[in-house]
Amino acid sequence: MKETSTVGWRPSAWLWGILAGTALQLHQASLWPGAYYAACALLGAVATLLLAHWRRPARWPDRALCCLAGAALALGLAGLRAANQASTALSPALEGVDLQVEGVVVAMPLPVAGGQRFRLKTERAWRDGEPVKVPPLMDLAWYRADHRAFARVAPPLPAAVDDALPLLEAGQRWRLPLRLRAPHGSLNPHGFDYEMWMWEQGVQATGYVRHGQTQAPALLASQQGHAVERLRQQVRDAMVQQLAPAGQRQAAEWARIAGVLVALVTGEQRAIEREDWRVFRITGVAHLMAISGLHITLFAWVSAAMIRIAWRRSPALCLRLPAPYVALWGGVLCAGLYAVFSGWGIPAQRTVLMLVVVAALASTGRQWPWYMRWLLACVCVVLAQPMALLQAGFWLSFLAVGILFASDRGLDRRRPALPQASPAARGLRGALAAALQLLREQWVVTLAITPLSLLLFGQVSVVGFLANLLAIPWVTWVVTPLALLGAVLPPLWDAAAWALRPLMAILQWLATWPHAALWLAAAPAWAGWAAVVGGVWLVLPWPWRLRLLGLPCLLPALFWQPLRPAHGQFEMLALDVGQGQAVAGADRAA
């Protein structure tokens, strides 16, 4: 206990400084020279080491110094990473010109209408025979020569998707004639930031394979590493072939189901059709229809339970290492392997890092309060991927976890025992308690994160509470386990598809309800954050009279109205839609 009390204030101030420094760097309008960031990181590291051995009572100046040290370290590290990535950007002189590029396919390709999209890790490039420098990672498209329509993401198709194109696989090395350009997104306010999304993934160029060139595409080698991606591709193709074989009458219907199951198993969210995404967003269950923290945590929990049972069967092994310790880290390892197989996206990284932090604290016996564990997990994620602070999923997931910790009043620990109850009564009581706990947690999370969803997406799912109440246990405990086990026993994919069909039908029905989702005007930042504070305030374990003070904080965001044209005037907006034109107008009669 003495150790816990002496380290309490110093780590917390330093961790908050890490978050503040990273946020400051991400909001810089332009990057500094790399030497400035290196000096900032070195200064923060030296200050951190000095303050770590500074034994004196906690005072506000000391906490401020610790916070500044962490902020300087984080700002320098994040800036160095950003500066290094910016140095690999595509030169404007190479945009729109014919290049020869050699590289390796590093991710499983995605079939699209008329072709396929893939990610290439470049090794060398030439322009008119002269070597040129191109970004190390790029997203490419390879369409048929006669393809003229705009490519639309389609459900994942089986292997022989198009006889006119070669079958791309992860690990292949190709020499390709390309035309490249820097990633460009639309400039509409409150829209999806495509350029930022590409930057987060380290992609600095997009392009397409040219047809009719002197040097045709050439396959140089196969299976050049990336075994996990090859395995993911094999599983994806096997799932689609099992569930929606080409030529069958109902293949299109089952392909939509297969797309959702592919996302649950391999993490390929682009396999889900746009219409299904619309339904998931309206019903508020989009977080379930891909590899989420909930799925990875469940996988870790089940793996740990199985490892504990198997380890306890050997007394010799238990004498070497305790079964709980082995199960704890075995579950974390299995969760990490599952996250790698799912594509190692940022949500998966975030969950695995959180599990590692919890396991490390439990193994060392440190009794840190919940907010310190929560904060440490946040910092580990931000240090590993600073751009996570700009992702909606980061804020939604960490807010949900923090709210569940903060609002936990320990009801189960204070519930009186019933020693004289029959086994049936205890079982019924336990099931009822679990159901009530699920209802409470779902209600608390929904109430707390709804204002944040409104701030981030401009919409609120009215049917989200009911939809999640049905979808969370069904997807978590039925659909996802069947889909994962199908990698070993393929017939279980059919069972997973049949289990998913009624849920999809219910979600589509809920999405057709009048006012199933509310789209509200984008409120200013101060109103949005006030609503977030109000939502959190309402679910904290305080008396209701105190909690109701959070309601006024919600009103500015809920009833915000944007400025309208004056009488006799009108406003016209030309929307950036890429290819084409779109104009929206608003007027107010005199």
N, C-alpha and C positions, 0 to 999 in steps of 0.2 A: 504494500500500500504506500510505503514511503516513496518508492520509485515512481509510482503513478502520479503522486502529488507533485513531485519535483519536475516532471517533464510536461506537465499539463499545459502551462501557458506558452512556453517557448515553441513547441511543435505547432500548436494551433495558429499562432501568429505567423509563423513561417509558411504554413500551408495556405493560409488565406492570401499571403503575399504572392505565392506561386500562381494562384488563380488570377489575382489582380494584374500581375505582370504579363501573363499570357493574354488576357483580355486587352490590355493596353497595346500590345504589339499587333494584335489582330485588327485593331481600329486605326492603325497608322495609315494615313493617306498615301504615303510613299515609303519605300524601304530605305534605310540608311546603308552606308557601305558596310561590308561584312566585318571590317576591323572594329567598328564601333560596337557591333553586337558581341564580338569576341571579348572586347574589353569589359563590356557590361556583364557578361556571364562570368568572367574571371573575378571581377569585383564582387559580384554576388556570392560566388563560391567561397572566396576568402573571408568575406564578412560572415557567412554562415558558419564556417569552421571556428572563427574567433568567438562568435556569440554562443556556440554550442558548449564552450568551456568557460563561459562567463557565469560564475556562481554568485548570484545576488538575488535579493527578493524581487518579485515581479512588480515592475512599475510601468506606467504608460509609455515613457520614453524607450524603455527596453523593448516593449512589445512593438512599438513603431519601428525600431531598428531591425528587429527580426522580420517584420513584414516587408520592409524595404529591401532587406537582403534577399528574401525569397522572390520579390518582384523583379529585382535586377537580374537574378539568375534566370528566372523564367523568361523575361523579355529577351535576354541575350540568346538563350537556347532556341526559342521560337523564331527570333529574327535570323539567326544563322541558318536554320532550316529553310525559312522562306527565301533568303537571299540565294542560297545554293540552288533551290528549285527555280527561282527566277532566272538564274544564269543559264539554264538549259532550255529557255523558251525558243520557239521557232523563229528564225530570222525572217523579217518581212520580205527579204529578197528571194526566199525560197517558197513563198506562198503562190500557189496557182501555176507552178512550173513542173515539168516532167522530171521525176527523180527515179533513180534505181536504189532501192533500200533492201538491205539484208537484215533479217532478224528472226526471232523465235516467237511463236505463238505462246503466250504465257497464261492464257485463261481459256476456258472452254468457249468456243464460238457460239453465237446465238443466231439461229435461223430467223430471217425476216422475209417479208414479201419480196420475192424476186432475187434473193441472195442470202447473204449471211454477214454478220458483224463479228469482229474479233479484235483482240488487243495484242499488239506486237511490241516486244522489247527489241529495240534496234541495236545493231552491232556496227554497221557501217552503211554509208550512203554515198552516192555519186550523182553529179550533175554534168552531163556531157563528158563523162569520163573522168572528171575531176572530183576528188573527195570533198565532201561537205559535211557540216555538223548539223545533225537533226536531234530533236528531243529523244531522250532514252525510252520513253513510253508514249504510245499513241493508240488511238481508237480508229479502226479502219472498217470500211465496208467493201464488199466484193459482190457486185450485182452481175446478172446476166448482161450480155452485150446488147440485147434488145429490150432491156428494162428501161421504162421511161417514167413510170408512176413513182410517186414519193414512197420511200420505204416506210412500212408500218410494222411495228413490233408484232410478231405473230406468236401463237403458241409454239412451244418447242416441238419440232417435228423429228421423226426418226432419222436414221443415219442418211439414207439416200434421199436427201431432200430435193435435189435438183441435179439431173444428169448433166446439165450444161456447165456445172461448176465442180471443181474438185472438193472432196470432203476434207475440211480443215479439222485438225485435232491439236489439242494442246501438246506442246513439245516438238512440233514440226519447225524446221528451219526453212524459210522461204527467201527467194530473191524476187522482189515485186516491183513493177513499174507503178509509181504512185503520183498522185497530186495531193498536196497537203495544204492545210491552213490552220491558223491558230483557232482554238475553240472560241466560238461566238454564241452568245445567247441573246434573247430578246430583252428589250429595255423597259418593258412595262412595269410600273410600280406594283409591288406586292406580288409579283409573279415568281416563278421558279428561277433561281439563279443558276443557269446551266454552267457558266464559266467557273463559278465557285465550286460547283459539284465536281467538275473535271479537275480543278486545282487540288481539291481534297484528296483525290485519288492519284495525284502525281502525273496526270495525263496533260501533255503540253501541245498536242497536235491531233487533228482529226484529218481524215482523207479517205480516198477510195482508190481501188485498183483500176488502172487504165487498160483499155482494150485496144488492140490494133497497133501496139507499139513494136518497134524493131526487136526488142528483147522481151519475150513473153515471160510470164511468171514461171518460176522453176522451183520445184521442191528439192532442196539440197540434202536434207536428212530428216529422220523421224526419231521420236522418243529422246529428244535432247533435254532430259530432265523434266520437271513439272509433273511428277507422277501423281500427285494429289489431284491436279486439274484433269489429268487423263482419266483418273478413276471417277471423278465427278461427272465427266462427260459420258462415260460408259453407263453410270447409274441413271443419268437423265435419259439417255436414249433408250435404255432398257425399260424404264418406267413408261415412257410414251408408247413404245412398241407394245407393252403389256396392256396398257389401258385404252389406247386409241390407235389401233393399227390402221394404216392407210387403206382406204377402199371400203371400209365398213360404213353402213348407213348412218350410224350414230357417232361416227368418229369425231365430228366437229363438237358435239355436245360433251363427249368424254374428254376431248382435248382441253377444254376449259378446266375440268376437274383435274386433269393431269398437270396443268400449269400450276395450280395451287399446291398440289402435292410435291411437284418439283421444287417449288420455292421453300416448302417446309423441310425438305430433305437436303437440298444442295445450296439453299440460300439464293438462288437465281430469281430475284424478284421480277425481272423483265419477262419471265415466263408467264406471268399473270396478265390476262387481257385487260385492256383499258376499262371496259365496261364493268368488269369485276372489281377493279380498283375503285371505281366510282361507288359501287355498292358498299364496299368495305369502309370507305371514308364516310359515307352518309350514316352508316350504322356504328361507326366508331370502333371497328374491330381490325383496322388495317395493321395494327401492331402485332396481331396474332398470325397473320398470313405470310409469314416469312420467318427466318431464323431470328428469334427474339431472345432477350435475356431470360424470359420465363422458360422457354424451351431448353436453353442451355443449363439453367439452374436445375430444372427437373432432371435432365440427363445426368448432371453431376450427382444429384441426390440419389437417384436410382443406382448409378454405378457404385457410389460409396456404400450403399446398403448391400449390394451383391458382393463387393469386395470384403466387407466386414464379415458377412456370413461365411464366405469361403476361407478367410484367414483364420477364423476361430476354430475351424475344423482341424487345424494343425497346432498342437501344443508347442511343438518346437519353434514354429514361426512366431507364435505369440510370445515366447520367451525372448526372442531376438528383438522384435518390434511390437509394441502394443497394437491390437487390432484397430482401435479408434484412430490412432495416428496414421496407420497405413490406409484406412478407409478414407480419411479426410483428404490426404494428398492424392490418393488414387482417384477419388472423385474429381478433384481439380484437374488431374492429368487427362482423364477421360473427357471432361468438358473442353479442355484445350484441343484435344484431337478432333472432337466434334466441331469446334469452332473453325479449325483449320480446314476440315473437309467442307464446311459450309461456305468457304470463300474468304474467311478471315476478314470480314467486314468490320467497320468501326463498332456497330452494336455488339458483335461477337467479342471483339477485343475488350470493349468496356466491361462486359459481363465476366470474362475470364480474369481480368485484372482485379475486379471486385472480389471474386472468389479467392484469388491468390492472397489478397490483403487480409481477408477474413481468416483464411487458413493459417497465414503466418502469425497473426495475432493470437489465434487459438493455440498454436503449437508452442509459442514462447510464453504462454501464460499471462500475457499482458491484459489487464482488465481496463481497457480503454472504454469510455462512454460511447454510446451509439453515434453521437454526432462527430466524434473524432474518427471513428472507423469509416463513417460515411464521407467525411471530408478527405481522409487519406485515399480512399478509393477514387474520389473525384480527381485529386491531384495526380495520382498514378495514370489515370486515363489521359489527362491533359498533357502531362509530360511525354507520354508515348505518342499522342496525336493532338497537337495544339488546335487543329482545325475542328476538333470535336466541340469546342465551345460555340461554334457557329451552327451546329446541327440541332434541329428541333428534337430529335430523339434523345440527345444527351440531356436536355433540360427536362423533358417529359419523364424519362426513366429515373433520373436522380431525384426529381421532385416527388415522384410516386413512392420511391423507396424511403426517402427522408420523411414523408408524411406518415407512412405506415409505422416507422420507428417512433416518431414524435407523438402520434396519437394513440400509441399502445399504452393502455392503462393497466395492463396485467390482469384482465378480467378472469382469465383461466386460473391464475395463481391465487386469486382471492375467493374463488368459488368453493363453497363448503363441500366436503366429501360426503358420500352416501354409502357408508360401509355395509349397511344392511340391505341395499338394493340388490335385486336379482341380476344375474348376468345379462338377461334380455333387457332389463330396464337400464342397466349401465350402458349397454350397446346402443339402445335407442337414444339415451341422453347424450352419449358421445356424438352420434350422428346429428342430432339436433343442434348441439353446440357447434359442431363443425359447419353446419349450414348457416347458422346465425353469424358465425365468425366470417364466413365467406361473404354474406350479405353486407356485414358491417365494413369489411375491407373494401369491397367494391363500391359501396356508397361513399366512403371516405375518399378514395382515390378519384372517383368521378367528380365529386364536389370540389376537390382541391385542384385538379388539373384542367377542369373545364375553362376557367379564365385564361390559363396559359395557352390552351388550344385556340381560344378566341384570339389571343394576341398573335400567335404564330401563323394560324391558318385562316383567320377571319370567319370561321364557322363553328357552330356548336351542334353536336349530334344530340337531338332530343331523345332518340330511342337508344342511345349508346348504353345507358345503364342496363336496360333489359337485354339488349343484344350481347353485351359482354357477360352478363350473368349466365346466358345460355352457351356462348361460344367459348369462354375461357376454360371451363372444365371439360367440355366436349373435345375441343381441339387439343388441349394439353394432355388429357388422360386417355383419349381414344384415337383420334385421327393421327396425331404425330407419332405415338409409339408404333402404331400399325405401319405407317409409312416408313419409319426407320427400320423396323424389323423386316420390311419387304426387301431390303438390300440383301438379306440372307435367304429369305423365303419369298420369292416374287409373288406367289398367290396372295400374300397379305396386302399387296398394293390394291388388288381388287376390293378387299375388305375395307381398306382405308377410303377408297373412292366411294363405295356404297355408304360408308359412315358420313362422308362429307356431303353427299348429295342432299339429304334432308336439311342440313344446316344451311347450305347455300340457298335452298328454296325459302327457308324462313327468313334469311337475311334479305333476299330479294323482295320478299313480301313486306318486311319492315321498311325497306327503302322506299316503297311506294306509298307509305302512309302520308297523309297531308302534314306538312311541316315536320317531316322526319328529321330534318336538319335546318338550322337557321343560319343564314348568311347575313352578317352584320357589317356595317361600315367600319373600315379600319380606323380605330381610335388612335390618338397620339400616344407616344410611348409612356408618358406619365400616367394616362388613364389606364393603359394596359397593365402596367406594373402595379398600379393601385389595386386593380381587380385581382391580380395574382396574390398580392398580400391579403386581400379580403378573403379569397378562397381558402388560403392556408389558415387564416385566423379562425374561420368557421369550424374547422375540424380539429383544432388543438384541444387537448384534454382539460379544458377550463370550464367554469360554470357557464350555463347558457346565456345568462345576462351579459357576461363579458364577451362571449363568442358573437353575439348578435351585433356587436360593434363593427364586425367585418362587413355587414350588409351594405352600409353606405359606400364602402370602397368599390363595390361592384357597379354602382349606378352610373358613373361617368362612362364606362366602357359599354354598358348595355344600351344606353340611350344616346350615345354620341351620334350626332348628325353632321355630315361634312358640309362645308360651305357651298351654298347654291348660287347660281347666277342671279344678279339683281333683276328687278322688274324690267321687262323689255329687252333683255340680253340673253344670249345663249352661249354655251360652251361646247366645243368640238374637240375630241381626242382622236388622233390617228394612232391606232394600235400597231405595235411592231409584231407582225405575224410571220416574218421571214419572207416567203414567197407569196405575194398577194397583197390585198388591201383590206383593211377593216377600220371603220370609222364609227365612233359612238358619240352621240350628241345629247345635250341636256339643255332645256330652256325653261324660262319662267315667264309666262305671259304678263304683259303690262296690265 
